[in-house]
Amino acid sequence: MKKYLRLLSLITVVTAGIFVTSCSKDKDDHQPVPAALFTMVNGYSGAKAVLYYADRNILQDPNFPLLYKSQSKVHLYPGSRKITVTAGEGNLIDSTIVVKDSTIYSSFLYGSKLKPVQAITTDRVNKEIKKTESGLRFFNFSEGSDQVTLHIGDQAAPAAWTDRAKETQQSVTANEGFIAQKSGTFTVVAKNKAGKTLATREQIKLAENHYYSFILVGDPAQDSQSVYLGLVEQHAN
């Protein structure tokens, strides 16, 4: 499992995991309880902050909810888990996933107040990525920004990052794999079909043999300044 660095773009919220160890009668024999890593990324602009639950067990400190444009990580026990996201007094959305031991998942929250969306990925290492490269993926979670293409420096945009419509669970699953790109420091730009720049990030450092998700969030129809290109550093195994 990759050791992650501090996010370059999103606010890191430190969340205590529920990973525990069991003790046998021999105090020196500690066996880890099976668990999976679960990353929660809040790209939902309809509320200032949200709370995640797994089977009604809260995954954040209620005094420190998961802010918009932030992320948090916890461990989950294997089995069928109902993942519910709330804002204020009401539920936004819930999804049920089958959690497997030693597997890494990410939940991306996005959408509008009328239709919140949660998409969940399984984060696996791409063995074709060289030690001098980074593993990258791109998701378009913005409202009203169809046919978006992501450009990293002067590198050609992979077909998977070209003319991306707003994501669904199906499109996220189809594109959850990480694509090899040159490591280094770049200007990253998201453009629409007409070539108009929607969001730009400068001096983005992509470390060698690390994994990242670029996510476009916000609603240009409401506020052109709200469109934001986030970078999430990911675990993968």
Phi, psi and omega per residue, in radians:
M1 nan 2.316 -3.077
K2 -1.287 2.425 3.028
K3 -1.406 2.198 -3.042
Y4 -1.649 2.633 3.087
L5 -1.659 3.026 3.084
R6 -1.120 2.428 3.118
L7 -1.003 2.492 3.103
L8 -1.467 -0.318 -3.003
S9 -2.313 -0.707 -3.100
L10 -1.609 2.641 3.118
I11 -1.265 2.187 3.138
T12 -1.474 2.172 3.074
V13 -1.829 2.090 -3.115
V14 -1.430 2.105 -3.118
T15 -2.156 2.311 3.133
A16 -1.221 2.363 3.099
G17 -1.398 2.893 3.083
I18 -1.839 0.324 3.113
F19 -1.193 2.219 -3.137
V20 -2.285 2.892 3.059
T21 -2.111 2.630 3.123
S22 -1.811 2.648 -3.103
C23 -1.990 2.306 3.019
S24 -1.493 -3.107 3.129
K25 -1.089 -0.523 3.055
D26 -1.459 2.012 -3.058
K27 -1.077 -0.360 -3.122
D28 -1.513 -0.089 -3.087
D29 -1.823 1.628 -3.124
H30 -1.857 2.122 3.118
Q31 -1.957 2.193 -3.133
P32 -1.186 2.432 3.044
V33 -1.285 2.387 3.121
P34 -0.953 2.422 -3.118
A35 -2.763 2.807 3.060
A36 -2.144 2.710 3.079
L37 -1.641 2.356 -3.065
F38 -2.274 2.004 3.119
T39 -1.753 2.298 3.117
M40 -1.969 2.155 -3.097
V41 -2.082 2.114 -3.080
N42 -1.723 1.759 3.038
G43 -1.925 0.385 -3.101
Y44 -1.644 1.977 -3.061
S45 -1.511 -0.003 -3.092
G46 -1.357 -0.114 3.115
A47 -2.609 2.702 3.134
K48 -1.225 -0.502 -3.095
A49 -2.798 2.772 3.134
V50 -2.371 2.931 3.041
L51 -2.199 2.395 3.080
Y52 -1.771 2.528 3.052
Y53 -2.299 2.563 2.959
A54 -2.110 1.963 -3.088
D55 0.923 0.773 3.099
R56 1.285 0.049 3.070
N57 -1.635 2.101 -3.055
I58 -1.198 2.438 -3.083
L59 -1.836 -0.044 3.017
Q60 -2.230 2.765 2.947
D61 -1.162 2.147 -3.097
P62 -1.050 -0.346 3.068
N63 -1.415 -0.218 -3.137
F64 -2.363 1.263 -3.117
P65 -1.189 2.992 -3.099
L66 -1.418 1.908 -3.073
L67 -1.253 2.746 3.009
Y68 -1.008 2.400 -3.094
K69 1.161 0.590 3.096
S70 -2.314 2.978 -3.126
Q71 -2.512 2.773 -3.104
S72 -2.618 2.700 -3.114
K73 -2.270 2.458 3.038
V74 -2.456 2.998 2.975
H75 -1.846 2.497 3.104
L76 -2.117 2.554 3.038
Y77 -1.298 2.577 3.079
P78 -1.090 2.731 3.123
G79 2.176 -3.132 3.097
S80 -1.290 2.174 -3.080
R81 -2.242 2.253 3.064
K82 -1.598 1.989 -3.119
I83 -1.709 1.996 -3.110
T84 -2.011 2.417 3.104
V85 -2.084 2.288 -3.129
T86 -2.142 2.755 3.018
A87 -2.478 2.214 -3.080
G88 1.117 -2.238 -3.097
E89 -1.678 -0.066 -3.012
G90 -2.108 2.738 3.044
N91 -1.348 2.385 3.047
L92 -1.557 -0.847 -3.051
I93 -2.912 2.725 2.989
D94 -2.481 2.645 3.130
S95 -2.471 2.589 3.085
T96 -1.925 2.243 3.103
I97 -2.228 2.704 3.035
V98 -1.693 1.919 -3.093
V99 -1.500 2.278 3.125
K100 -1.914 2.591 -3.134
D101 -1.062 2.479 3.044
S102 1.031 0.495 3.107
T103 -1.983 2.635 -3.093
I104 -1.984 2.272 -3.121
Y105 -2.204 2.697 2.990
S106 -2.306 2.397 3.051
S107 -1.912 2.183 3.101
F108 -1.945 2.099 3.118
L109 -1.761 2.282 -3.129
Y110 -2.747 -2.878 3.129
G111 1.735 -2.967 -3.088
S112 -1.909 3.006 3.089
K113 -1.063 -0.578 3.134
L114 -1.324 -0.466 -3.079
K115 -2.575 1.368 3.031
P116 -1.149 2.598 -3.102
V117 -2.341 2.446 2.992
Q118 -2.145 2.208 3.056
A119 -2.097 2.377 -3.053
I120 -2.098 2.312 3.133
T121 -1.963 2.769 2.908
T122 -1.871 2.182 -2.940
D123 -1.814 1.824 -3.058
R124 -2.026 2.578 3.077
V125 -1.168 2.406 2.989
N126 -1.663 1.873 -3.042
K127 -1.193 -0.199 3.126
E128 -1.451 -0.164 -3.137
I129 -1.335 2.220 -3.128
K130 -1.386 2.853 -3.135
K131 -1.143 -0.335 3.126
T132 -1.629 0.103 -3.103
E133 -2.064 2.916 3.030
S134 -1.983 2.635 3.058
G135 -1.734 2.131 -3.009
L136 -2.240 2.654 2.955
R137 -2.530 2.797 -3.079
F138 -2.328 2.323 3.074
F139 -2.209 2.340 3.082
N140 -1.707 1.713 3.141
F141 -1.789 0.153 -3.091
S142 -1.382 2.755 3.106
E143 -1.561 2.314 3.040
G144 1.234 0.277 -3.136
S145 -2.076 1.365 3.113
D146 -1.504 2.832 3.093
Q147 0.957 0.975 -3.141
V148 -1.708 2.416 3.091
T149 -2.119 2.390 3.131
L150 -1.779 2.285 3.140
H151 -2.078 2.224 3.096
I152 -1.972 1.868 -3.097
G153 0.963 -2.346 3.137
D154 -1.759 0.237 3.120
Q155 -1.331 2.496 3.100
A156 -1.153 2.389 3.129
A157 -1.249 2.215 3.060
P158 -1.039 2.688 3.140
A159 -0.999 -0.571 -3.120
A160 -1.174 -0.319 -3.125
W161 -1.845 0.204 -3.048
T162 -1.850 2.292 3.084
D163 0.934 0.863 -3.117
R164 -1.438 2.181 3.029
A165 -1.356 3.018 3.050
K166 -1.053 2.406 -2.996
E167 -1.237 2.636 2.890
T168 -2.130 2.993 3.063
Q169 -1.019 -0.644 -3.111
Q170 -1.152 -0.777 -3.132
S171 -1.225 -0.597 3.095
V172 -1.137 -0.790 3.112
T173 -1.071 -0.715 -3.124
A174 -1.163 -0.421 -3.064
N175 -2.094 0.420 -3.107
E176 -1.371 -0.194 3.101
G177 -1.232 2.592 3.135
F178 -1.594 2.386 -3.104
I179 -1.850 2.381 -3.131
A180 -1.233 2.268 3.047
Q181 -2.434 2.774 3.131
K182 -1.059 2.424 3.021
S183 -1.403 2.811 3.140
G184 2.463 -2.870 -3.135
T185 -1.969 2.245 -2.978
F186 -2.433 2.817 2.841
T187 -1.636 2.257 -3.092
V188 -2.019 2.293 -3.039
V189 -2.274 2.383 2.992
A190 -1.888 2.200 -3.117
K191 -2.197 2.664 3.069
N192 -1.545 -3.083 -3.065
K193 -1.036 -0.589 -3.124
A194 -1.385 -0.060 -3.133
G195 1.574 0.085 3.114
K196 -1.316 2.330 3.114
T197 -1.295 2.178 3.121
L198 -1.651 -0.647 -3.129
A199 -2.780 2.555 -3.141
T200 -2.356 2.450 2.995
R201 -2.242 2.276 -3.134
E202 -1.862 2.727 3.079
Q203 0.967 0.764 3.063
I204 -1.480 2.075 -3.125
K205 -1.679 2.127 3.093
L206 -1.902 1.906 -3.041
A207 -1.333 2.638 3.126
E208 -1.101 2.381 3.060
N209 1.049 0.526 3.039
H210 -2.022 2.823 -3.070
Y211 -2.077 2.448 -3.067
Y212 -2.488 2.677 2.921
S213 -2.054 2.227 2.918
F214 -1.603 2.300 3.130
I215 -2.273 2.301 3.056
L216 -1.722 2.150 -3.113
V217 -2.264 2.925 3.120
G218 1.874 3.079 -3.098
D219 -2.331 1.739 -3.110
P220 -1.131 -0.397 3.119
A221 -1.199 -0.535 3.121
Q222 -1.535 -0.690 -3.087
D223 -2.826 1.970 -3.109
S224 -1.072 -0.439 -3.132
Q225 -1.382 -0.170 -3.080
S226 -1.424 -0.280 -3.110
V227 -1.240 2.213 -2.992
Y228 -2.371 2.389 3.095
L229 -1.786 1.854 -3.090
G230 -1.687 2.700 3.081
L231 -2.181 2.118 -3.137
V232 -1.976 2.101 3.033
E233 -1.426 2.313 -2.964
Q234 -2.025 2.625 2.816
H235 -1.422 2.694 2.985
A236 -2.686 2.594 3.092
N237 -2.559 nan nan
